[in-house]
Amino acid sequence: MKGVLHIDSNHEVLARGLNQLGYENTFDYTSSSDEILDKWPGYTGLVVRSRFSINQSFIDRATGLKWIGRVGAGLENIDVAYAQSKGVAVIAAPEGNRGAVAEHALGMLLSMTNKLCAADRSVRAGIWDREGHRGFEIAGKTIGIVGYGVMGHAFAKVLSGFGCRVICTDIKPDLTDTWAEQIPLAEFLAQVDVLSLHLPQAQDTDHWLNAQRIDQIAKPFWLINTGRGKTVDTHAVLEALDRGQILGAALDVLEFEPSSFEGLFQGPNPHPTLVRLVHHPKVLLSPHVGGWSAESHVKLAQTIVDKVAAWEKSAY
């Protein structure tokens, strides 16, 4: 029987589905990469989320490996090019949580523009300030999506009933569709009222939103980031919030997250910019849970099963 090693926990649908495809499942959620490789018996498949990096050294030592299943969308913790050069297929599952990410981004947007968190805190403190919590409608606004891949497209689709204009920018050309119009970056930055980031983590996306780019955005704007934290220069965002150039920031991902996306506050001395961020009144935060719904838990697992089944048909 073929073997598959799971190094991160996932929904039971995944192991059950792989078993039905003829795989024997082994689970190791605690060993280091070196410890795993020291006892590697030649698994055919490897199932990961983000616990550690699957780099060249790991791939070279993982003899017999034929595919890596990443239960999520981003692939920054896998050396994809090297894996493919060694004949190892890399399988991701953005289809599994795109709906969850889109709904989370929408929820953050509506909460931010309607001042819901501030209003809730105010009422609980015994303050009934209606004028101070007057919000803004997104109807008639221009929503700008940076990165029009699976997630960006899903967000544009859920916005379709709100009467807003949706535009996008991407390194790939010709992406205009029913849900969004792709326009050149300079025009994009001149028109947005809301900037929503859906970028992967890569060298060319590091600090994509920095002080220089913020200054290029013509109007005061709301910011949403449900992509990767390191695409945003947090210090520059805080400075823009303080001077009113950014009206509010809704961040599901943070620049200071470790590569595993776990344990942000475990260290003894959090970064001073992080401290400033979490206490800022115009910032809405969530702990990297945009794609973390009960439904996506199942969908992500099933997507990997389906793609492994498709890979089996093409490989054998």
C-alpha positions as CSV (number, residue, x, y, z in Angstrom):
1,M,0.0,0.0,0.0
2,K,1.2,3.5,-0.8
3,G,2.0,5.7,2.2
4,V,1.2,9.3,3.0
5,L,2.6,11.3,5.9
6,H,0.5,14.1,7.5
7,I,2.6,16.6,9.4
8,D,-0.3,19.0,10.2
9,S,-3.8,18.1,11.5
10,N,-6.7,18.4,9.1
11,H,-10.3,17.4,8.8
12,E,-10.8,13.6,8.9
13,V,-12.3,13.7,5.4
14,L,-8.7,14.0,4.1
15,A,-7.3,10.9,5.6
16,R,-10.5,8.9,4.9
17,G,-10.5,10.0,1.3
18,L,-6.8,9.2,0.8
19,N,-7.4,5.8,2.4
20,Q,-10.1,5.1,-0.2
21,L,-7.5,5.9,-2.9
22,G,-5.3,3.2,-1.5
23,Y,-3.0,5.2,0.8
24,E,-2.0,4.2,4.3
25,N,-2.0,7.3,6.5
26,T,0.7,8.1,9.1
27,F,0.4,11.2,11.4
28,D,3.3,13.1,13.0
29,Y,2.3,16.5,14.3
30,T,5.2,17.1,16.6
31,S,8.6,15.9,15.1
32,S,11.0,18.4,13.5
33,S,11.7,18.1,9.8
34,D,15.1,16.4,10.5
35,E,13.4,13.9,12.9
36,I,10.8,13.1,10.3
37,L,13.4,12.6,7.6
38,D,15.6,10.5,9.8
39,K,12.8,7.9,9.9
40,W,11.4,8.5,6.4
41,P,10.4,5.1,5.0
42,G,9.6,6.3,1.4
43,Y,6.2,7.8,1.6
44,T,4.5,8.6,-1.7
45,G,2.6,11.6,-0.4
46,L,3.1,14.4,2.1
47,V,0.3,16.5,3.6
48,V,1.3,19.9,5.0
49,R,-0.1,23.2,6.1
50,S,2.6,25.6,7.4
51,R,4.4,23.9,10.3
52,F,7.8,24.0,8.7
53,S,9.5,24.6,5.3
54,I,9.6,22.0,2.6
55,N,12.9,23.1,1.1
56,Q,15.5,21.6,-1.3
57,S,17.2,19.6,1.5
58,F,13.9,18.1,2.7
59,I,12.9,17.2,-0.9
60,D,16.3,15.6,-1.6
61,R,16.1,13.5,1.6
62,A,12.4,12.5,1.1
63,T,13.2,9.6,-1.2
64,G,10.2,8.2,-3.0
65,L,8.1,11.3,-2.6
66,K,5.7,11.9,-5.5
67,W,3.4,14.6,-4.3
68,I,3.0,17.3,-1.7
69,G,-0.5,18.4,-0.7
70,R,-0.7,21.9,0.8
71,V,-4.1,22.2,2.7
72,G,-4.5,25.9,1.9
73,A,-3.8,28.4,-0.8
74,G,-0.3,29.8,-0.3
75,L,2.8,27.9,-1.3
76,E,5.5,30.1,0.2
77,N,6.6,27.3,2.6
78,I,7.3,24.9,-0.3
79,D,10.1,25.2,-2.9
80,V,7.7,24.5,-5.7
81,A,10.1,24.9,-8.6
82,Y,12.6,22.5,-7.0
83,A,9.9,20.0,-6.2
84,Q,8.6,20.0,-9.7
85,S,12.2,19.7,-11.1
86,K,12.5,16.5,-9.1
87,G,9.2,15.2,-10.4
88,V,7.2,15.9,-7.3
89,A,3.8,17.3,-7.9
90,V,2.7,20.2,-5.6
91,I,-1.0,20.3,-4.9
92,A,-2.8,23.3,-3.3
93,A,-6.4,23.9,-2.4
94,P,-7.4,27.5,-2.9
95,E,-10.8,26.4,-4.1
96,G,-11.5,25.0,-0.7
97,N,-11.5,28.2,1.3
98,R,-12.0,31.0,-1.3
99,G,-15.7,31.4,-0.2
100,A,-14.6,31.7,3.4
101,V,-12.0,34.3,2.6
102,A,-14.4,36.3,0.5
103,E,-17.1,36.4,3.2
104,H,-14.5,37.3,5.8
105,A,-13.2,40.2,3.8
106,L,-16.8,41.4,3.2
107,G,-17.5,41.1,6.9
108,M,-14.4,43.1,7.8
109,L,-15.3,45.7,5.2
110,L,-18.9,46.2,6.4
111,S,-17.8,46.2,10.1
112,M,-15.2,48.8,9.4
113,T,-17.2,51.2,7.3
114,N,-20.2,50.9,9.6
115,K,-18.0,51.3,12.8
116,L,-19.6,48.3,14.3
117,C,-16.8,47.3,16.7
118,A,-16.5,50.9,18.1
119,A,-20.2,51.2,18.4
120,D,-20.4,47.9,20.3
121,R,-17.7,49.0,22.7
122,S,-19.4,52.4,23.2
123,V,-22.8,51.0,24.0
124,R,-21.4,48.4,26.4
125,A,-19.6,51.3,28.2
126,G,-23.0,53.1,28.6
127,I,-22.5,55.6,25.9
128,W,-25.3,56.1,23.3
129,D,-23.5,58.1,20.6
130,R,-25.5,57.9,17.4
131,E,-23.8,60.7,15.5
132,G,-20.3,59.5,16.5
133,H,-21.0,56.1,14.9
134,R,-22.5,57.3,11.7
135,G,-21.1,54.9,9.0
136,F,-20.6,54.8,5.3
137,E,-22.3,52.8,2.6
138,I,-20.2,50.8,0.1
139,A,-22.7,51.3,-2.6
140,G,-21.3,53.8,-5.1
141,K,-17.7,53.3,-3.8
142,T,-14.8,51.9,-5.9
143,I,-13.4,48.7,-4.4
144,G,-9.9,47.9,-5.6
145,I,-8.6,44.4,-5.5
146,V,-4.8,43.8,-5.6
147,G,-4.1,40.3,-6.8
148,Y,-7.0,38.9,-9.0
149,G,-6.4,35.2,-8.5
150,V,-8.8,32.7,-6.8
151,M,-9.3,34.8,-3.7
152,G,-9.5,38.2,-5.3
153,H,-12.0,36.8,-7.8
154,A,-14.1,35.3,-5.0
155,F,-14.2,38.6,-3.2
156,A,-15.3,40.5,-6.3
157,K,-18.1,38.0,-6.8
158,V,-19.6,38.5,-3.4
159,L,-19.4,42.3,-3.9
160,S,-21.6,42.1,-7.0
161,G,-24.9,42.8,-5.2
162,F,-23.7,45.8,-3.2
163,G,-23.9,48.5,-6.0
164,C,-20.1,49.2,-5.9
165,R,-17.7,49.4,-8.7
166,V,-15.0,46.7,-8.5
167,I,-11.6,47.2,-10.2
168,C,-8.5,45.0,-10.0
169,T,-4.7,45.0,-10.7
170,D,-2.5,42.0,-11.2
171,I,0.8,41.1,-12.8
172,K,-1.1,38.9,-15.2
173,P,-2.9,40.7,-18.1
174,D,-6.4,40.3,-19.5
175,L,-8.2,39.4,-16.3
176,T,-11.3,41.6,-16.7
177,D,-14.5,39.5,-16.2
178,T,-18.1,39.8,-15.0
179,W,-17.1,40.8,-11.5
180,A,-14.1,43.2,-11.9
181,E,-12.4,45.5,-14.4
182,Q,-8.7,45.3,-14.7
183,I,-7.0,48.7,-15.2
184,P,-3.4,49.9,-15.1
185,L,-1.9,50.4,-11.6
186,A,-1.6,54.2,-11.8
187,E,-5.3,54.5,-12.7
188,F,-6.2,51.9,-10.1
189,L,-4.5,53.9,-7.3
190,A,-6.2,57.1,-8.5
191,Q,-9.7,55.7,-8.1
192,V,-9.9,53.3,-5.1
193,D,-12.0,54.0,-2.0
194,V,-11.3,50.6,-0.6
195,L,-8.0,48.7,-1.1
196,S,-8.3,44.9,-0.6
197,L,-5.0,42.9,-0.8
198,H,-5.1,39.3,-2.0
199,L,-1.4,38.8,-2.7
200,P,0.8,35.7,-2.1
201,Q,4.0,36.0,-0.1
202,A,6.9,36.4,-2.5
203,Q,10.0,38.5,-3.0
204,D,8.2,40.9,-5.3
205,T,5.2,41.3,-3.0
206,D,7.1,42.1,0.2
207,H,5.9,45.4,1.5
208,W,3.8,45.9,-1.7
209,L,1.9,48.5,0.3
210,N,4.5,50.8,1.7
211,A,4.8,54.6,2.4
212,Q,5.5,55.4,-1.2
213,R,2.6,53.5,-2.6
214,I,0.2,54.9,0.1
215,D,1.2,58.4,-1.1
216,Q,0.3,57.4,-4.6
217,I,-3.3,56.6,-3.7
218,A,-5.3,59.7,-4.5
219,K,-8.2,59.5,-2.0
220,P,-8.4,58.6,1.7
221,F,-9.2,54.9,1.7
222,W,-10.1,51.8,3.8
223,L,-7.6,48.9,3.8
224,I,-8.3,45.2,4.0
225,N,-5.7,42.5,4.0
226,T,-6.7,38.8,3.9
227,G,-3.6,37.7,1.9
228,R,-0.3,37.6,3.6
229,G,0.9,39.9,6.4
230,K,4.4,40.7,4.9
231,T,2.8,42.4,1.9
232,V,2.1,45.4,4.1
233,D,4.5,47.8,5.8
234,T,2.7,48.1,9.1
235,H,4.6,51.2,10.3
236,A,3.7,53.0,7.1
237,V,0.0,52.0,7.5
238,L,0.0,53.3,11.1
239,E,1.4,56.6,10.0
240,A,-1.2,56.9,7.3
241,L,-4.0,56.0,9.8
242,D,-2.8,58.8,12.1
243,R,-2.8,61.4,9.4
244,G,-6.2,60.3,8.0
245,Q,-4.9,59.0,4.6
246,I,-6.1,55.6,5.6
247,L,-9.6,55.7,7.1
248,G,-9.5,52.3,8.7
249,A,-7.5,49.1,8.4
250,A,-9.0,45.6,8.6
251,L,-6.2,43.0,8.9
252,D,-6.7,39.3,9.1
253,V,-2.9,38.7,8.5
254,L,0.0,40.5,10.1
255,E,3.5,41.3,9.1
256,F,4.8,39.9,12.4
257,E,3.3,36.4,12.1
258,P,5.9,33.5,12.1
259,S,6.0,31.3,9.0
260,S,3.7,28.7,10.7
261,F,1.1,31.5,11.3
262,E,0.9,30.4,15.0
263,G,1.9,31.9,18.3
264,L,2.1,35.6,17.5
265,F,2.1,36.7,21.1
266,Q,4.3,33.9,22.6
267,G,7.5,35.9,22.7
268,P,8.3,38.0,25.8
269,N,8.8,41.3,24.0
270,P,6.4,41.9,21.1
271,H,7.5,44.3,18.4
272,P,6.7,47.9,19.3
273,T,4.9,48.4,16.0
274,L,2.7,45.4,16.7
275,V,1.9,46.9,20.2
276,R,0.9,50.1,18.5
277,L,-1.2,48.3,15.9
278,V,-3.2,46.3,18.4
279,H,-4.1,49.4,20.4
280,H,-5.0,51.6,17.4
281,P,-8.7,52.6,17.4
282,K,-9.0,52.5,13.6
283,V,-7.7,49.0,13.2
284,L,-9.8,45.8,13.1
285,L,-7.9,42.6,13.6
286,S,-8.6,38.8,13.3
287,P,-6.1,36.0,13.9
288,H,-5.5,34.7,10.3
289,V,-8.9,33.0,10.2
290,G,-10.2,34.4,6.8
291,G,-10.2,31.0,5.3
292,W,-10.9,29.1,8.5
293,S,-14.6,28.5,8.5
294,A,-16.3,25.2,9.5
295,E,-17.2,24.6,5.9
296,S,-13.8,25.4,4.5
297,H,-12.3,22.9,6.9
298,V,-14.1,20.1,5.0
299,K,-13.8,21.7,1.6
300,L,-10.0,22.1,1.9
301,A,-9.6,18.4,2.8
302,Q,-11.9,17.2,0.0
303,T,-10.1,19.4,-2.5
304,I,-6.8,17.7,-1.8
305,V,-8.4,14.3,-2.1
306,D,-10.0,15.2,-5.4
307,K,-6.7,16.6,-6.8
308,V,-4.7,13.6,-5.6
309,A,-7.2,11.4,-7.3
310,A,-6.8,13.4,-10.5
311,W,-3.0,13.2,-10.2
312,E,-3.2,9.4,-9.8
313,K,-5.1,9.1,-13.1
314,S,-2.6,11.2,-14.9
315,A,0.5,9.7,-13.3
316,Y,-0.3,6.0,-13.6
